């Protein structure tokens, strides 16, 4: 069994705590499994404080003991905060010479896992250390999950179009049904998929994201299902696929429309039977994996053109929601911009903290074809290149030519939005009524002739909807 390691950071240069602990760990009452113990006197001149994080990392302790001297309380607390920030994954047991309950509560809030007061006794310190060791993996998991939950703050927005979709996440996260997330590139589909996973009962298991469009066609099946040794010329050893890696958790397949037809057939079988066969294997493997897929195109249109299997589409589309593009939730742009400003000002240690009014207007008037991802990159660049507290319009460099909204009159902008609405509305009715123009016109409460004129105006072909079945 691998020997467990304990490191003491002693903030009191005149204490004899190192000698006391070494005696406890070497005593006959210590557990059968010996602990590898080392210590560092923090404030000695030969151990610069700035090098402590590296010293801790190099030793790679399983538990960190931190002796917080009351005589040097403020200095010790500042150091503790720095160590806790740099070593999030290591359980920390505070050792204090004296304390007040409210002080210890504050320290626990800063990230201590437990504390013990002097004098130290083997019967007191060993149970605490072994409890931390026993739950180290569990605590690591919780820390990781906490980071992911904090990452859900990436779902920034208060617009009706956005909130309406995001409100579905806690509800759909509870089950295991397949989910299809639709939306343009950069709208935050993977962020939503992560949110669904970490709000679900599968949160303690892997979340495996895959971009289907980034995998060469000939390697898709191998990546998903894995292979056995000798399955093909270069297969000198067996390899587990992504489905196996996601066991118990969630497999997120972005750009699912890029999945080749043969792989679609095999993937459909997996969805139906929850079993698959690695390449070159005679063994059937089973897996408990939730599937979340995403696309930035219309899968219904891909089905009609034969590029996507109809039966696979219905298997994936058990639950679906669509993220609106940023241009349809412009009221969220200031919130998102401020969110990214804070993120990158912290990351790059910049003083930028706000935008000027003309800078916000500049952002609001852009159409953002790359959506939230594009906005994030623009804000990051502005933060990096600015040394001011207020980001000005001149600091914001937008790609290409500014939005036509800058030149559009109110009537022109209104006409453009009306055209977009009419086209989407007509297509949705034709889809619902399998291309039957009469029934679609009745649903729209328009006469057939007027409805037909709208179809022609928007160059819509009703025939492509006739084979659709709900």
C-alpha positions in Angstrom: 0.0 0.0 0.0 1.3 3.5 -0.9 2.6 5.3 2.2 0.5 8.3 3.2 2.3 11.6 3.6 1.7 14.4 6.1 3.4 17.8 5.9 3.5 20.4 8.7 3.7 24.1 7.9 4.9 25.7 11.2 4.2 29.4 11.4 5.8 29.8 14.8 9.6 30.0 14.4 10.2 29.2 18.1 7.8 26.3 18.6 8.8 22.7 19.2 5.7 21.3 17.4 7.8 19.5 14.9 9.5 17.4 17.6 6.2 16.7 19.3 4.5 15.5 16.1 7.5 13.4 15.0 7.4 11.7 18.4 3.6 11.0 18.1 4.0 9.5 14.6 6.8 7.3 15.7 5.2 6.2 18.9 3.9 2.6 19.5 0.3 3.9 19.6 0.5 5.1 16.0 -1.5 3.1 13.4 0.0 0.1 11.7 0.3 2.1 8.5 3.0 4.5 9.2 2.8 8.1 8.0 5.6 9.8 6.1 6.1 13.0 8.0 8.0 16.2 7.1 7.8 19.8 8.3 8.7 23.3 7.1 9.3 26.3 9.4 7.5 28.9 7.3 9.0 32.1 8.5 12.6 31.1 8.6 14.8 33.1 6.2 15.8 30.1 4.1 12.2 29.3 3.2 10.7 32.3 1.3 7.0 32.5 1.6 6.6 32.8 -2.1 8.1 29.3 -2.6 5.8 27.6 -0.1 3.3 26.5 -2.7 6.0 24.9 -4.8 7.4 23.2 -1.7 4.0 21.8 -0.8 3.4 20.6 -4.4 6.8 18.9 -4.5 6.2 17.0 -1.3 2.6 16.1 -2.5 1.1 15.5 0.9 -2.1 13.6 1.5 -2.9 15.8 4.5 -1.5 19.3 5.3 -1.0 20.3 9.0 -0.9 24.1 9.4 0.2 25.5 12.8 -1.4 28.8 13.1 0.3 30.8 15.8 -1.9 33.3 17.7 1.1 35.5 18.2 1.4 35.9 14.5 -2.3 35.6 13.7 -2.7 38.2 10.9 0.4 37.1 9.1 -0.5 33.4 9.6 -4.1 33.9 8.3 -2.9 35.6 5.1 -0.5 32.8 4.5 -3.2 30.2 5.1 -5.5 31.9 2.6 -2.7 31.8 0.0 -2.0 28.1 0.7 -5.7 27.1 0.6 -6.1 28.9 -2.7 -3.1 27.2 -4.3 -3.8 23.7 -2.8 -7.5 23.3 -3.1 -7.3 19.5 -3.4 -5.4 18.9 -0.2 -7.2 18.5 3.2 -5.9 20.9 5.8 -5.9 20.3 9.5 -5.3 23.5 11.5 -3.3 23.3 14.7 -3.8 26.3 17.0 -2.1 27.3 20.3 -5.2 29.2 21.4 -8.4 30.3 19.9 -11.8 31.9 20.2 -14.8 30.1 18.7 -15.6 32.9 16.3 -12.1 33.0 15.0 -12.1 29.3 14.2 -15.5 29.7 12.5 -13.9 32.3 10.3 -11.0 30.1 9.5 -13.2 27.2 8.7 -15.1 29.5 6.3 -11.7 30.2 4.7 -11.3 26.6 3.8 -9.9 24.6 6.8 -11.2 21.0 6.9 -10.8 20.6 10.7 -8.8 22.0 13.6 -7.2 20.8 16.8 -5.8 22.8 19.7 -2.6 22.3 21.7 -1.5 20.2 23.5 -1.5 17.4 20.9 -2.3 13.9 21.9 -2.1 10.8 19.7 -5.7 9.8 20.5 -6.9 13.2 19.3 -4.8 13.8 16.2 -4.8 10.3 14.6 -8.6 10.1 14.2 -8.7 13.5 12.6 -5.9 12.7 10.1 -7.4 9.3 9.2 -10.9 10.8 8.8 -9.4 13.3 6.3 -7.5 10.5 4.5 -10.6 8.3 4.4 -12.7 11.0 2.9 -10.0 12.6 0.7 -11.5 11.1 -2.5 -15.0 12.1 -1.4 -13.9 15.6 -0.5 -12.0 15.9 -3.8 -15.2 14.9 -5.6 -17.2 17.5 -3.7 -14.6 20.2 -4.4 -14.7 19.4 -8.1 -18.5 19.3 -8.1 -18.5 22.7 -6.3 -16.3 24.2 -8.9 -18.6 22.9 -11.6 -21.7 24.2 -9.8 -20.0 27.6 -9.6 -19.3 27.2 -13.3 -23.1 27.3 -13.8 -22.8 31.0 -13.3 -21.8 31.0 -17.0 -25.5 30.8 -17.7 -25.9 34.5 -17.4 -29.0 36.3 -18.6 -32.4 37.7 -17.6 -34.1 37.9 -21.0 -37.4 36.1 -21.4 -36.2 34.0 -24.3 -33.1 32.8 -22.4 -34.7 32.3 -19.0 -37.6 30.3 -20.5 -35.2 27.7 -21.8 -32.8 27.7 -18.8 -35.6 27.2 -16.3 -36.1 23.7 -17.9 -32.6 22.5 -16.8 -33.3 21.5 -13.2 -36.4 19.6 -14.3 -34.9 17.7 -17.2 -31.7 17.0 -15.1 -33.6 14.6 -12.8 -34.2 11.8 -15.3 -32.0 9.9 -17.8 -33.9 10.6 -21.1 -31.8 11.7 -24.1 -31.7 15.5 -24.6 -31.1 17.5 -27.8 -29.8 21.0 -27.3 -30.3 23.3 -30.4 -28.7 26.6 -31.0 -26.2 28.5 -33.1 -22.5 28.2 -32.5 -21.4 30.0 -29.4 -24.8 30.1 -27.6 -23.6 28.0 -24.7 -24.8 24.5 -25.5 -22.0 22.7 -23.7 -22.4 24.9 -20.6 -26.1 23.8 -20.5 -25.1 20.2 -21.0 -22.7 20.5 -18.0 -25.4 22.1 -15.9 -27.8 19.3 -16.7 -25.2 16.7 -15.7 -24.1 18.3 -12.4 -27.7 18.9 -11.4 -28.5 15.2 -12.0 -28.2 12.1 -10.0 -25.2 11.3 -12.2 -23.2 14.3 -10.9 -20.6 12.1 -9.2 -19.7 10.3 -12.4 -17.9 11.5 -15.6 -19.0 14.2 -17.9 -17.4 13.4 -21.3 -17.7 16.1 -24.0 -17.0 15.2 -27.6 -17.1 17.3 -30.8 -18.2 14.9 -33.5 -17.1 17.4 -36.2 -13.5 17.2 -34.9 -13.2 13.4 -35.2 -12.1 12.1 -38.6 -14.9 10.1 -40.2 -12.9 6.8 -40.3 -12.2 7.1 -36.5 -15.6 7.9 -35.2 -16.6 4.3 -34.4 -13.3 3.7 -32.8 -13.6 6.8 -30.6 -17.1 5.9 -29.5 -16.9 2.2 -29.0 -13.2 1.4 -28.7 -11.4 -1.5 -30.2 -9.6 -4.8 -29.4 -6.0 -5.6 -30.1 -5.6 -6.6 -33.8 -8.9 -5.0 -34.9 -7.0 -3.2 -37.6 -3.4 -2.9 -38.7 -2.2 -0.3 -36.2 -4.3 -1.7 -33.3 -1.4 -3.2 -31.3 -3.4 -3.0 -28.0 -7.0 -2.7 -27.0 -8.5 0.7 -26.3 -11.7 1.7 -24.3 -14.1 4.0 -26.1 -15.7 7.2 -25.0 -18.9 5.4 -24.0 -16.9 3.3 -21.6 -15.2 6.4 -20.2 -18.6 7.9 -19.5 -19.9 4.9 -17.6 -22.5 6.0 -15.0 -22.3 9.6 -16.2 -23.1 11.7 -19.3 -21.7 11.6 -22.8 -22.2 15.0 -24.6 -22.0 14.8 -28.3 -21.7 18.2 -29.9 -22.3 18.7 -33.7 -24.1 15.3 -33.7 -25.1 16.1 -37.3 -21.5 15.3 -38.3 -21.9 11.7 -37.2 -21.4 9.4 -40.3 -24.4 7.3 -41.3 -22.8 3.9 -40.5 -21.8 5.3 -37.0 -25.4 6.6 -36.7 -26.7 3.0 -37.2 -24.5 1.6 -34.5 -25.1 4.4 -32.2 -28.9 3.9 -32.6 -28.5 0.4 -31.4 -26.6 1.5 -28.4 -29.4 4.0 -27.5 -32.0 1.3 -28.0 -30.3 -1.6 -26.2 -27.7 0.2 -24.0 -25.1 -2.2 -25.4 -22.4 -2.0 -28.0 -19.5 -4.1 -29.5 -16.0 -2.7 -29.6 -14.3 -3.0 -33.0 -12.8 -6.4 -33.5 -14.5 -7.9 -30.5 -17.1 -10.7 -30.2 -18.1 -9.5 -26.8 -21.2 -7.4 -26.2 -20.6 -4.6 -23.7 -23.3 -2.8 -21.7 -23.1 0.8 -20.5 -25.2 3.0 -18.3 -24.7 6.4 -19.9 -27.0 9.4 -20.4 -26.7 10.9 -23.9 -26.9 14.7 -24.4 -26.5 15.9 -28.0 -26.3 19.3 -29.6 -26.5 20.8 -33.1 -26.3 24.2 -34.7 -28.4 23.1 -37.8 -31.9 21.8 -38.3 -31.8 18.0 -37.8 -35.3 17.8 -39.3 -33.9 19.3 -42.5 -30.9 16.8 -42.4 -33.4 14.0 -42.0 -35.3 15.1 -45.1 -32.1 15.3 -47.2 -31.1 11.8 -46.0 -28.0 13.0 -44.1 -29.4 12.0 -40.7 -31.4 8.9 -39.7 -35.0 9.6 -38.9 -35.2 7.0 -36.2 -32.0 8.2 -34.5 -33.4 11.8 -34.6 -36.4 10.7 -32.6 -34.3 8.7 -30.2 -32.2 11.8 -29.5 -35.0 14.3 -29.4 -36.9 12.8 -26.5 -36.4 16.1 -24.7 -35.2 19.2 -26.5 -34.7 22.9 -26.0 -33.3 25.7 -28.0 -30.9 28.4 -26.9 -31.6 31.8 -28.5 -28.8 33.6 -30.4 -27.4 36.7 -28.7 -29.0 39.1 -31.2 -32.4 37.8 -29.9 -31.5 38.6 -26.3 -29.7 41.9 -26.6 -30.8 43.0 -23.1 -28.5 40.3 -21.8 -25.4 41.8 -23.5 -24.5 44.3 -20.6 -24.9 41.5 -18.0 -22.7 39.1 -20.1 -20.1 41.8 -20.8 -19.8 42.7 -17.1 -19.5 39.0 -16.3 -16.6 38.5 -18.7 -15.0 41.8 -17.6 -14.8 40.6 -14.0 -13.6 37.2 -15.1 -10.7 38.4 -17.2 -9.8 41.4 -15.1 -9.3 38.9 -12.3 -7.4 36.4 -14.5 -5.0 39.1 -16.0 -4.8 41.2 -12.8 -6.2 44.2 -14.5 -8.0 47.2 -12.8 -10.9 47.4 -15.4 -14.2 47.2 -13.5 -16.9 48.8 -15.8 -17.8 50.0 -19.3 -18.6 53.5 -20.5 -22.1 54.1 -21.8 -20.9 54.4 -25.4 -19.0 51.2 -25.0 -22.2 49.3 -24.0 -24.1 50.9 -26.8 -21.3 49.8 -29.2 -21.7 46.2 -28.0 -25.5 46.4 -28.1 -25.6 47.4 -31.8 -23.5 44.5 -33.0 -25.2 41.4 -34.4 -22.8 38.9 -32.8 -22.8 36.1 -35.4 -20.5 34.1 -33.0 -22.9 34.7 -30.1 -21.8 34.6 -26.5 -18.4 33.0 -27.3 -17.6 35.9 -29.7 -18.7 38.4 -27.1 -16.4 36.8 -24.5 -13.4 36.9 -26.8 -14.0 40.6 -27.6 -14.2 41.5 -23.9 -11.1 39.4 -23.1 -9.2 41.3 -25.8 -10.4 44.7 -24.5 -9.3 43.8 -20.9 -5.9 42.6 -22.0 -5.2 45.8 -24.0 -6.6 48.3 -21.6 -4.9 49.8 -18.5 -7.9 51.9 -17.5 -10.6 51.2 -14.9 -13.3 52.0 -17.4 -13.5 50.2 -20.8 -14.1 52.7 -23.5 -15.7 52.3 -26.9 -12.2 52.6 -28.5 -11.0 49.6 -26.5 -13.6 47.4 -28.1 -12.6 46.0 -31.5 -15.5 44.2 -33.2 -14.8 41.8 -36.1 -15.8 42.8 -39.6 -18.3 45.6 -40.3 -20.6 46.8 -37.5 -24.2 45.6 -37.5 -26.6 46.9 -40.1 -28.6 48.2 -37.1 -26.2 51.1 -37.1 -27.5 52.2 -40.4 -31.1 50.9 -40.2 -34.0 53.1 -39.6 -36.7 51.9 -37.2 -38.9 50.8 -40.0 -36.1 48.9 -41.7 -35.2 47.1 -38.5 -38.9 46.3 -37.9 -39.4 44.9 -41.5 -36.4 42.7 -41.1 -37.7 41.1 -37.9 -41.2 40.7 -39.4 -39.7 38.7 -42.3 -37.7 36.5 -39.9 -40.9 35.8 -37.9 -43.1 35.1 -40.9 -40.7 32.6 -42.4 -40.2 30.7 -39.1 -43.9 30.7 -38.3 -45.0 29.4 -41.7 -42.4 26.6 -41.6 -43.5 25.6 -38.0 -47.1 25.3 -39.2 -46.2 23.3 -42.3 -44.1 21.0 -40.1 -47.0 20.5 -37.6 -49.5 19.7 -40.4 -47.2 17.6 -42.6 -47.1 20.1 -45.5 -50.9 20.4 -45.7 -51.4 24.0 -46.8 -55.1 24.1 -46.1 -54.8 22.9 -42.5 -51.8 25.2 -41.9 -53.8 28.1 -43.2 -56.7 27.3 -40.9 -54.3 27.1 -37.9 -53.0 30.5 -38.9 -56.6 31.8 -39.3 -55.8 33.0 -42.8 -57.5 32.0 -46.1 -55.6 29.5 -48.2 -54.7 32.0 -51.0 -53.2 34.5 -48.6 -51.3 31.7 -46.8 -50.0 30.4 -50.2 -48.8 33.9 -51.1 -46.8 34.0 -47.9 -45.2 30.6 -48.7 -44.2 32.0 -52.1 -42.9 35.2 -50.7 -40.5 33.4 -48.4 -39.5 30.8 -51.0 -40.7 27.9 -48.9 -41.2 24.4 -50.4 -44.2 22.7 -48.7 -43.2 19.3 -50.3 -40.3 18.8 -47.9 -42.7 18.7 -45.0 -45.1 16.1 -46.5 -43.1 13.1 -45.4 -42.8 14.3 -41.8 -44.7 12.4 -39.1 -45.0 13.5 -35.5 
